[in-house]
Each structure stands twice: as C-alpha cells, then as structure tokens.
Amino acid sequence: MRVLCIGDIVGWPGVKTFSRQIGGYKRLYQPDLIVVNGENASGLGITPQQAQELFASGADVITLGNHAWARREIVSYIERSSRLIRPYNYMAPHPGRGYVILDVGGKKVGVVNLLGRALMDESPDNPFYAIDRLLSMHQGKVDSWIVDFHAEATSEKYALFHYLAGRVAILFGTHTHVQTADEQVYKGTGYITDLGMTGPTESVLGVKPYQSIAGFRGEMREKFETADGPTAMNGALFELDADGSCRKVIRISSAD
C-alpha cells in the first residue's frame, strides 16, 4: 500500500497548486490513499468550497489543526463530511470527528488528527493519552493507523513518534510549514517531523514577508495575507508492507 501525505495547504494558491500537481503524483506513484492537511487553506481555517476542491482533485482525507474553526462556515460542513477530520484530542464538545477508518484495498486504515500542546495557544487533551484510548478502542479492528500530529515543538513530535513506534504505521508532523529532512522508519513506523507546506515559496510560511517582518519588529500587526508568486507542493510518500507496517519513506517537493 502507498500513502501520499501532503503538507499544510496555504491559501487559494496552495489549493490550486495541489489541484494542478496531484494528477502527476498519482500517475507517478499510484497511491492507494492521499491525506492532505488543509487547516490553512483559507489562510486560517478552511471553507467548504476549498474542502470540496481538494476532495475533487484527489484528497481522500483532509486533516485540520489549531485553526480548525477559524472559518465558522466549516462547522456544518464538517458534521456532514466523514473524511474532513479535526484534532481528535479537542476537548468535548466539538463538532465533527477526530478520526476516520477507511477500507483501502481490503485493509482497514485509520487516519487520526492530533494537536500538540507544547508552545501552542490551544489547550487540548493530552495527545499521548488520547491516542492510547483510540488505539485501545479499536484494537484488532484496524490494520494500519496514520497519524497527523499538528504540533509546534520538534521534541513533542519526536517523543510521540517513539511512543507510538511499532503501534502505528505512519506518523507525520504538520503546522510548522518547513519540510524536515529526517524521514525514517523505526519499528515499522514511518516518520517525518514536518511534511512542509503547499503554497507560495516567496513568503514567510505562506504569508507576505513584510507582514511577518513587521510582527517580529514589534510593529502594529495587520491581517496576514497569503503571498503571491511561485508555489510548491511538499509532502511524503509512505510504502506499507502487507502486514500493515511501513517499510519506506520518500520525501517529495516540487515547484509549480
């Protein structure tokens, strides 16, 4: 089984870049499942229209993160869409669901979205305890688990990777928008600290550079806007064995 995971979609430029590029990756790698983080598709949050375009272009599952509810119109949509998932460890009550279990080539594959706590403004439930409960609830019922850990701290991501090594097939990080070069397989678990970003390359994490610079200079902030110019798509391809464990991870990065 091949699972293609695409890093944070940023703004409409990121949505359109995914739509343009994903066909080539499908022909090249023939993935069985495509997981996309879309929590910045609207800069902050995602709209139903953007979710629909990502699904129509080839995404099988869209994960979110700390900006899940930035666009309030997504609330009713997420209640109807089983494949748009928000962080599982959000404290109840929250709309939508935090994981989905799919039939992929006769195998049961679970995709779960978790939110980190270190250096984050959010206060979700402990992701370590939350994933323990989920895995225990579905023990023996799911062949492979895929985890999108939307977190700021590299240390927290690595800690969860070692905590889950041998228990999940794939754990990838999102949120920091810079692709890391630490892809690896350990105890049958494929890992990368951050998939990177899909969106404008001449930017600061997708934002117009002068706006980010102003913030770091201590000047009055204005609403961040998605940068213009060239774009790129970043992510990783994970190859799974018949037993549901990961055997290989390939980083991908391509300019549009």
LINSUL-V211545 format. One record per residue. N is the residue number from 1. PHI is phi in degrees with one decimal (NA if undefined). PSI is psi in degrees with one decimal (none if undefined). OMEGA is omega in whole degrees, 0 to 359 (NA if undefined). Layout:
# LINSUL-V211545
n=N phi=PHI psi=PSI omega=OMEGA
n=N phi=PHI psi=PSI omega=OMEGA
This chain:
# LINSUL-V211545
n=1 phi=NA psi=140.0 omega=177
n=2 phi=-118.2 psi=130.1 omega=181
n=3 phi=-120.7 psi=119.7 omega=179
n=4 phi=-100.7 psi=122.9 omega=182
n=5 phi=-117.4 psi=127.7 omega=186
n=6 phi=-114.0 psi=132.7 omega=184
n=7 phi=-73.9 psi=169.3 omega=190
n=8 phi=-38.0 psi=116.1 omega=174
n=9 phi=-75.4 psi=124.8 omega=183
n=10 phi=-115.4 psi=114.1 omega=176
n=11 phi=66.2 psi=177.8 omega=176
n=12 phi=-61.0 psi=-33.3 omega=175
n=13 phi=-58.2 psi=-38.3 omega=177
n=14 phi=-68.4 psi=-40.6 omega=178
n=15 phi=-60.7 psi=-47.0 omega=182
n=16 phi=-68.4 psi=-34.6 omega=178
n=17 phi=-63.7 psi=-44.6 omega=176
n=18 phi=-59.6 psi=-45.4 omega=181
n=19 phi=-60.8 psi=-38.1 omega=181
n=20 phi=-75.4 psi=-37.4 omega=189
n=21 phi=-92.1 psi=-25.6 omega=191
n=22 phi=-64.1 psi=-30.5 omega=179
n=23 phi=-60.6 psi=-41.3 omega=178
n=24 phi=-64.5 psi=-39.6 omega=179
n=25 phi=-69.1 psi=-34.0 omega=177
n=26 phi=-66.1 psi=-39.4 omega=178
n=27 phi=-69.6 psi=-37.6 omega=183
n=28 phi=-73.8 psi=-46.8 omega=187
n=29 phi=-105.5 psi=-16.8 omega=182
n=30 phi=49.8 psi=57.5 omega=181
n=31 phi=-67.7 psi=147.5 omega=176
n=32 phi=-87.8 psi=-19.9 omega=182
n=33 phi=-150.8 psi=136.9 omega=179
n=34 phi=-123.5 psi=120.9 omega=180
n=35 phi=-114.6 psi=129.6 omega=185
n=36 phi=-127.7 psi=133.3 omega=172
n=37 phi=-88.8 psi=121.7 omega=186
n=38 phi=-119.3 psi=19.8 omega=189
n=39 phi=-73.0 psi=-10.9 omega=176
n=40 phi=-113.8 psi=17.6 omega=183
n=41 phi=-59.8 psi=-26.6 omega=179
n=42 phi=-107.8 psi=26.4 omega=188
n=43 phi=84.1 psi=-67.4 omega=168
n=44 phi=-123.6 psi=118.5 omega=180
n=45 phi=86.3 psi=-170.1 omega=182
n=46 phi=-145.8 psi=145.0 omega=178
n=47 phi=-100.1 psi=159.8 omega=175
n=48 phi=-55.7 psi=-39.4 omega=180
n=49 phi=-61.5 psi=-42.1 omega=180
n=50 phi=-68.4 psi=-40.4 omega=177
n=51 phi=-61.3 psi=-43.3 omega=181
n=52 phi=-63.4 psi=-38.8 omega=179
n=53 phi=-67.7 psi=-40.2 omega=178
n=54 phi=-64.0 psi=-42.3 omega=177
n=55 phi=-63.6 psi=-45.1 omega=182
n=56 phi=-63.7 psi=-30.3 omega=182
n=57 phi=-79.9 psi=-19.4 omega=177
n=58 phi=143.1 psi=-6.7 omega=178
n=59 phi=-67.8 psi=132.8 omega=175
n=60 phi=-91.7 psi=-36.4 omega=179
n=61 phi=-136.4 psi=136.6 omega=174
n=62 phi=-114.5 psi=125.6 omega=176
n=63 phi=-101.3 psi=161.6 omega=182
n=64 phi=-124.0 psi=-148.2 omega=184
n=65 phi=-178.0 psi=-145.2 omega=186
n=66 phi=-70.7 psi=-14.9 omega=177
n=67 phi=-104.1 psi=23.8 omega=185
n=68 phi=-53.6 psi=-37.4 omega=187
n=69 phi=-106.5 psi=17.7 omega=180
n=70 phi=-63.9 psi=-31.3 omega=175
n=71 phi=-108.8 psi=106.4 omega=189
n=72 phi=-65.9 psi=-21.4 omega=180
n=73 phi=-67.6 psi=-11.5 omega=180
n=74 phi=-78.2 psi=-15.7 omega=186
n=75 phi=-60.9 psi=-49.8 omega=181
n=76 phi=-68.9 psi=-33.6 omega=181
n=77 phi=-67.3 psi=-42.8 omega=184
n=78 phi=-67.0 psi=-25.6 omega=177
n=79 phi=-68.4 psi=-26.9 omega=182
n=80 phi=-94.5 psi=-19.6 omega=187
n=81 phi=-106.0 psi=112.3 omega=182
n=82 phi=-74.3 psi=-16.7 omega=184
n=83 phi=-102.6 psi=4.1 omega=169
n=84 phi=-104.4 psi=111.9 omega=187
n=85 phi=-119.3 psi=145.4 omega=178
n=86 phi=-107.0 psi=172.3 omega=181
n=87 phi=-54.2 psi=128.5 omega=182
n=88 phi=-64.8 psi=-31.6 omega=185
n=89 phi=-92.4 psi=16.8 omega=168
n=90 phi=-63.6 psi=138.1 omega=178
n=91 phi=-65.3 psi=141.3 omega=177
n=92 phi=-71.6 psi=151.0 omega=358
n=93 phi=-93.0 psi=138.1 omega=174
n=94 phi=-136.4 psi=143.2 omega=179
n=95 phi=-68.3 psi=163.0 omega=176
n=96 phi=77.5 psi=-161.5 omega=183
n=97 phi=-139.2 psi=159.2 omega=185
n=98 phi=-102.2 psi=-1.0 omega=178
n=99 phi=-156.9 psi=164.1 omega=177
n=100 phi=-144.0 psi=144.2 omega=177
n=101 phi=-115.4 psi=123.3 omega=185
n=102 phi=-116.9 psi=154.6 omega=171
n=103 phi=-94.4 psi=112.8 omega=181
n=104 phi=-120.9 psi=105.2 omega=180
n=105 phi=59.1 psi=35.0 omega=180
n=106 phi=85.9 psi=-0.4 omega=178
n=107 phi=-107.9 psi=144.9 omega=175
n=108 phi=-88.2 psi=118.3 omega=182
n=109 phi=-120.4 psi=124.4 omega=178
n=110 phi=-101.4 psi=136.8 omega=175
n=111 phi=-119.3 psi=124.1 omega=182
n=112 phi=-127.3 psi=142.4 omega=179
n=113 phi=-108.3 psi=124.5 omega=178
n=114 phi=-121.4 psi=149.8 omega=179
n=115 phi=-114.9 psi=131.2 omega=179
n=116 phi=-74.7 psi=167.5 omega=180
n=117 phi=-117.3 psi=-25.6 omega=182
n=118 phi=-70.1 psi=127.9 omega=176
n=119 phi=62.2 psi=23.4 omega=180
n=120 phi=-113.6 psi=150.0 omega=178
n=121 phi=-77.2 psi=-22.5 omega=181
n=122 phi=-74.4 psi=162.3 omega=177
n=123 phi=-129.8 psi=66.8 omega=181
n=124 phi=-78.0 psi=174.1 omega=172
n=125 phi=-63.7 psi=158.6 omega=180
n=126 phi=-61.2 psi=120.3 omega=184
n=127 phi=-65.2 psi=-28.4 omega=179
n=128 phi=-67.4 psi=-45.9 omega=179
n=129 phi=-70.0 psi=-36.2 omega=182
n=130 phi=-63.8 psi=-45.2 omega=181
n=131 phi=-69.3 psi=-32.8 omega=175
n=132 phi=-58.5 psi=-46.1 omega=181
n=133 phi=-62.9 psi=-41.8 omega=182
n=134 phi=-66.0 psi=-45.8 omega=181
n=135 phi=-64.6 psi=-38.2 omega=179
n=136 phi=-66.3 psi=-39.6 omega=181
n=137 phi=-62.1 psi=-33.5 omega=185
n=138 phi=-113.1 psi=21.6 omega=182
n=139 phi=-58.4 psi=128.8 omega=180
n=140 phi=80.4 psi=-1.2 omega=183
n=141 phi=-108.9 psi=-14.3 omega=183
n=142 phi=-124.0 psi=132.0 omega=182
n=143 phi=-78.3 psi=-38.0 omega=182
n=144 phi=-146.5 psi=140.3 omega=175
n=145 phi=-111.6 psi=139.4 omega=175
n=146 phi=-117.9 psi=127.7 omega=184
n=147 phi=-118.5 psi=123.2 omega=169
n=148 phi=-98.8 psi=109.4 omega=180
n=149 phi=-100.7 psi=103.3 omega=183
n=150 phi=-88.4 psi=97.5 omega=190
n=151 phi=-148.0 psi=156.2 omega=182
n=152 phi=-86.5 psi=-46.2 omega=189
n=153 phi=-84.0 psi=126.6 omega=175
n=154 phi=-57.8 psi=-40.1 omega=182
n=155 phi=-62.2 psi=-39.5 omega=180
n=156 phi=-66.7 psi=-38.1 omega=179
n=157 phi=-66.1 psi=-45.8 omega=179
n=158 phi=-63.3 psi=-39.3 omega=180
n=159 phi=-62.0 psi=-44.5 omega=179
n=160 phi=-66.8 psi=-35.5 omega=177
n=161 phi=-58.3 psi=-49.6 omega=180
n=162 phi=-69.2 psi=-31.4 omega=178
n=163 phi=-66.1 psi=-36.1 omega=184
n=164 phi=-100.7 psi=-2.6 omega=182
n=165 phi=-55.7 psi=127.7 omega=182
n=166 phi=86.3 psi=-6.9 omega=181
n=167 phi=-110.3 psi=-24.5 omega=175
n=168 phi=-126.9 psi=159.3 omega=181
n=169 phi=-83.7 psi=-37.7 omega=186
n=170 phi=-140.1 psi=134.0 omega=170
n=171 phi=-135.5 psi=117.3 omega=176
n=172 phi=-124.9 psi=150.1 omega=178
n=173 phi=-98.2 psi=149.1 omega=172
n=174 phi=-135.3 psi=177.7 omega=173
n=175 phi=107.0 psi=-40.3 omega=186
n=176 phi=-87.1 psi=-9.6 omega=169
n=177 phi=68.8 psi=4.9 omega=178
n=178 phi=-118.4 psi=118.7 omega=184
n=179 phi=-66.8 psi=133.2 omega=178
n=180 phi=-97.1 psi=159.8 omega=184
n=181 phi=-110.1 psi=38.5 omega=184
n=182 phi=-116.9 psi=29.0 omega=180
n=183 phi=-59.4 psi=138.6 omega=185
n=184 phi=-162.8 psi=165.2 omega=173
n=185 phi=-125.4 psi=128.1 omega=181
n=186 phi=-139.7 psi=123.3 omega=180
n=187 phi=54.9 psi=34.3 omega=178
n=188 phi=81.6 psi=9.6 omega=178
n=189 phi=-111.7 psi=122.1 omega=176
n=190 phi=-84.2 psi=140.7 omega=188
n=191 phi=-146.7 psi=147.0 omega=166
n=192 phi=-151.0 psi=136.9 omega=185
n=193 phi=-64.7 psi=-40.2 omega=175
n=194 phi=-149.7 psi=131.0 omega=180
n=195 phi=-68.0 psi=-24.4 omega=187
n=196 phi=97.6 psi=-167.0 omega=189
n=197 phi=-121.0 psi=149.1 omega=171
n=198 phi=-115.1 psi=105.6 omega=185
n=199 phi=165.8 psi=-158.4 omega=187
n=200 phi=-66.7 psi=130.9 omega=181
n=201 phi=-84.7 psi=-29.3 omega=179
n=202 phi=-89.4 psi=70.1 omega=189
n=203 phi=-157.2 psi=175.2 omega=168
n=204 phi=-110.1 psi=97.7 omega=182
n=205 phi=58.4 psi=30.2 omega=179
n=206 phi=100.2 psi=-12.5 omega=183
n=207 phi=-94.7 psi=149.7 omega=175
n=208 phi=-54.4 psi=126.0 omega=188
n=209 phi=-54.2 psi=-41.1 omega=185
n=210 phi=-64.1 psi=-29.2 omega=180
n=211 phi=-70.4 psi=-41.8 omega=178
n=212 phi=-67.5 psi=-41.3 omega=179
n=213 phi=-59.5 psi=-44.0 omega=180
n=214 phi=-58.9 psi=-40.1 omega=179
n=215 phi=-63.6 psi=-43.5 omega=181
n=216 phi=-72.6 psi=-22.0 omega=176
n=217 phi=-81.9 psi=-5.3 omega=179
n=218 phi=84.2 psi=14.4 omega=180
n=219 phi=-82.1 psi=169.0 omega=180
n=220 phi=-62.3 psi=127.7 omega=181
n=221 phi=-79.2 psi=147.3 omega=170
n=222 phi=-120.5 psi=167.8 omega=181
n=223 phi=-60.7 psi=126.0 omega=180
n=224 phi=-63.7 psi=141.6 omega=178
n=225 phi=-124.3 psi=145.0 omega=177
n=226 phi=-66.2 psi=135.7 omega=182
n=227 phi=-69.5 psi=161.0 omega=175
n=228 phi=-96.1 psi=-176.2 omega=172
n=229 phi=95.1 psi=-165.9 omega=184
n=230 phi=-63.0 psi=155.1 omega=182
n=231 phi=-130.1 psi=169.3 omega=176
n=232 phi=-148.6 psi=159.4 omega=175
n=233 phi=-118.2 psi=132.9 omega=181
n=234 phi=-127.1 psi=150.6 omega=179
n=235 phi=175.3 psi=-155.6 omega=180
n=236 phi=-154.8 psi=148.6 omega=175
n=237 phi=-108.1 psi=128.5 omega=179
n=238 phi=-112.8 psi=130.6 omega=177
n=239 phi=-106.4 psi=127.9 omega=181
n=240 phi=-108.9 psi=145.9 omega=174
n=241 phi=-81.5 psi=173.2 omega=181
n=242 phi=-62.2 psi=-26.5 omega=180
n=243 phi=-82.4 psi=1.6 omega=177
n=244 phi=91.1 psi=-0.4 omega=179
n=245 phi=-91.6 psi=159.7 omega=181
n=246 phi=-88.1 psi=140.5 omega=178
n=247 phi=-117.9 psi=-16.4 omega=186
n=248 phi=-158.6 psi=144.2 omega=175
n=249 phi=-129.5 psi=131.8 omega=179
n=250 phi=-124.6 psi=118.9 omega=175
n=251 phi=-70.9 psi=144.1 omega=174
n=252 phi=-126.9 psi=145.1 omega=177
n=253 phi=-158.6 psi=125.0 omega=182
n=254 phi=-146.6 psi=132.7 omega=176
n=255 phi=-75.5 psi=150.8 omega=180
n=256 phi=-94.4 psi=none omega=NA
